[in-house]
């Protein structure tokens, strides 16, 4: 669980990541990347410097959160029918809380929360001593999807890079609907990168 930042930032090299012109892979290819995962099945794992992904047990274990010195919590399974902790549950820990009432259903549109969740994670990391714990019920689908979106939006990663980075440290498995939504985000961000690069090349 405790790895240094250099190890956590290591990305796997492959034809998908080393191609000079990146194109978003098909859903089938993205699924195959997840099948090759080599992460852990702990209650909580650090998947990026100061970003932890975990399950409901870890979310309810105040001792665990204190030992990790968590300052922010993003609950991707908020609400009475999910992991209904809420900000009051952590009032004695001085933790900043953000809840998203999402369901691990391929038909659920989690993409509407991508940017808000990514901005919350970035805010946590930018705060003094900030450490953010992102969780859902199992810590493999909803929470993982939001962390992947953060890495794509704010760390300028492709979806392939993000998947490889996170799955190196934790076994994750976004459902097909979420993976498709991440793929759409990847296509959008890739097009934006291409336009930025083209503008920089041609100049004003």
C-alpha positions in Angstrom: 0.0 0.0 0.0 2.8 2.3 0.8 4.9 3.0 -2.4 7.0 6.0 -3.3 5.8 8.6 -5.7 8.2 7.6 -8.4 6.9 4.0 -8.4 3.3 5.2 -8.4 3.9 7.5 -11.4 5.4 4.7 -13.5 3.4 3.9 -16.6 3.7 0.7 -18.6 5.1 1.0 -22.1 3.2 -0.7 -24.9 2.3 -0.1 -28.5 -0.9 1.5 -27.4 0.9 4.1 -25.4 4.0 4.6 -27.5 2.3 5.2 -30.8 3.2 8.7 -32.2 -0.4 9.3 -33.1 -2.7 8.1 -30.3 -6.2 6.9 -31.2 -8.7 5.8 -28.6 -8.9 1.9 -28.6 -12.1 0.0 -29.0 -14.0 -1.1 -26.0 -12.8 -4.7 -26.6 -9.2 -3.6 -26.5 -9.8 -1.5 -23.3 -11.4 -4.6 -21.7 -8.3 -6.6 -22.5 -6.1 -4.1 -20.8 -8.1 -4.7 -17.6 -7.8 -8.4 -18.0 -4.1 -8.0 -17.8 -4.3 -6.1 -14.5 -1.9 -6.9 -11.7 -3.0 -4.8 -8.8 -4.2 -5.8 -5.4 -7.6 -6.5 -3.8 -7.0 -4.7 -0.6 -9.7 -2.6 1.2 -7.7 0.5 0.1 -4.7 1.1 -2.2 -2.8 4.1 -3.2 -3.1 4.4 -7.0 -1.4 7.8 -7.6 0.5 10.0 -5.2 -2.0 10.9 -2.4 -4.9 9.3 -4.2 -6.4 6.2 -2.5 -9.1 4.0 -3.9 -11.1 1.6 -1.7 -14.3 0.0 -0.6 -17.1 0.6 1.9 -15.2 -1.1 4.7 -12.3 1.3 4.4 -14.8 4.2 4.1 -16.3 3.3 7.5 -13.0 2.6 9.2 -12.1 5.9 10.8 -8.9 4.3 12.2 -7.8 3.4 8.7 -8.6 6.9 7.4 -6.6 8.4 10.2 -3.6 6.2 9.7 -3.5 7.2 6.1 -4.0 10.9 7.0 -6.9 11.3 4.6 -8.1 14.9 4.3 -10.8 14.5 1.6 -13.3 11.8 0.8 -15.1 11.4 -2.5 -17.9 8.9 -2.1 -19.0 7.6 -5.5 -21.8 5.6 -3.9 -23.5 8.2 -1.7 -27.2 8.1 -0.6 -29.6 6.0 1.4 -29.4 3.0 -1.0 -25.6 3.0 -1.1 -22.9 3.8 1.3 -24.8 6.4 3.3 -22.0 7.9 5.4 -22.2 11.6 4.6 -20.2 14.5 6.0 -21.6 14.1 9.5 -20.0 10.7 9.8 -16.5 12.2 9.4 -17.2 15.4 11.4 -14.7 14.4 14.1 -12.0 13.8 11.6 -12.0 17.2 9.9 -12.4 15.6 6.5 -13.8 17.5 3.5 -16.6 15.3 2.0 -18.1 15.1 -1.4 -20.8 12.6 -2.3 -22.1 11.4 -5.6 -25.3 9.2 -5.6 -24.2 6.9 -8.4 -25.2 3.3 -9.1 -23.0 0.6 -10.6 -25.2 0.2 -13.6 -24.0 0.4 -17.2 -27.0 2.5 -18.0 -26.1 5.1 -15.3 -24.6 8.3 -16.7 -21.6 8.9 -14.4 -20.0 11.2 -17.0 -22.0 14.1 -15.8 -19.9 14.0 -12.6 -16.5 13.6 -14.3 -15.4 17.2 -14.1 -16.8 18.0 -10.7 -15.2 14.9 -9.2 -11.9 15.6 -11.0 -11.9 19.2 -9.7 -12.6 18.0 -6.2 -9.6 15.6 -6.4 -7.4 18.3 -7.8 -8.4 20.7 -5.0 -7.6 18.0 -2.4 -4.2 17.4 -3.9 -3.5 21.1 -4.0 -4.3 21.6 -0.4 -1.6 21.4 2.3 -0.9 17.8 3.1 -3.9 16.8 1.0 -4.8 13.1 0.6 -8.0 12.0 -1.0 -9.8 8.7 -0.6 -12.2 7.8 -3.4 -14.5 4.9 -2.7 -17.7 3.2 -3.7 -19.0 -0.2 -2.4 -16.1 -2.4 -3.8 -13.7 0.1 -5.0 -13.5 -1.3 -8.5 -16.0 0.4 -10.7 -17.6 3.8 -9.7 -14.7 5.1 -7.7 -12.1 3.8 -10.2 -14.0 5.5 -13.0 -13.8 8.9 -11.3 -10.1 8.5 -10.6 -9.5 7.5 -14.2 -11.4 10.6 -15.3 -9.3 12.8 -13.0 -6.0 11.4 -14.5 -7.3 12.1 -18.0 -8.6 15.6 -17.3 -6.0 17.0 -15.0 -2.9 14.8 -15.5 -3.2 14.8 -19.3 -3.2 11.0 -19.5 -4.8 9.0 -22.3 -7.4 6.5 -21.1 -4.9 3.7 -21.8 -2.2 5.4 -19.6 -4.8 6.0 -16.9 -6.0 2.4 -16.9 -2.5 1.0 -16.8 -1.5 3.4 -14.0 -4.4 2.6 -11.7 -4.6 -1.1 -12.5 -0.9 -1.6 -11.7 -1.8 -0.8 -8.0 -5.4 -2.0 -7.7 -7.6 -4.5 -9.5 -10.3 -2.3 -11.1 -13.2 -3.1 -13.3 -15.4 -0.2 -14.5 -18.6 -1.6 -15.9 -19.1 -1.5 -19.7 -21.2 1.6 -19.5 -18.6 3.5 -17.5 -15.8 2.3 -19.7 -17.7 3.6 -22.8 -18.2 7.0 -21.1 -14.5 7.1 -20.3 -13.8 6.2 -23.9 -16.0 9.1 -25.1 -14.1 11.4 -22.7 -10.8 10.1 -24.2 -11.9 10.8 -27.7 -12.9 14.4 -26.7 -9.7 15.1 -24.9 -7.6 13.6 -27.6 -9.3 15.9 -30.2 -8.6 18.9 -28.0 -4.9 17.9 -27.7 -4.6 17.5 -31.4 -6.2 21.0 -32.0 -3.8 22.5 -29.3 -0.8 20.9 -31.0 -1.9 22.0 -34.4 -2.4 25.6 -33.2 1.0 25.6 -31.6 2.6 24.3 -34.8 1.0 26.8 -37.2 1.2 29.8 -34.8 -1.1 32.8 -35.0 
